[in-house]
């Protein structure tokens, strides 16, 4: 799987960028009473996004430190 590592890194960053765009940049179009109109749901989505993004970026950064441990 080593030859595909750059492809997976690019895909990970692409999906993080798409999620960021959906949460922060794209305008929300929600009918009143739907789950997407609930501010608590948006807050949970933002918290989940930042937790997942931090974990994924941390995992990507660990690859750069591999040579230090061998």
ZIGI-V404994 format. One record per pair of residues at least 4 apart in sequence whose C-alpha atoms are under 6 Angstrom apart, sorted by the first residue. I is the first residue (numbers start at 0). J is the second residue. D is the distance in Angstrom with one decimal. If there is no record, write none. Layout:
i=I j=J d=D
i=I j=J d=D
//
This chain:
i=19 j=23 d=5.9
i=20 j=24 d=4.9
i=21 j=25 d=5.2
i=29 j=36 d=5.5
i=48 j=52 d=5.9
i=49 j=53 d=5.9
i=52 j=56 d=6.0
i=53 j=57 d=6.0
//
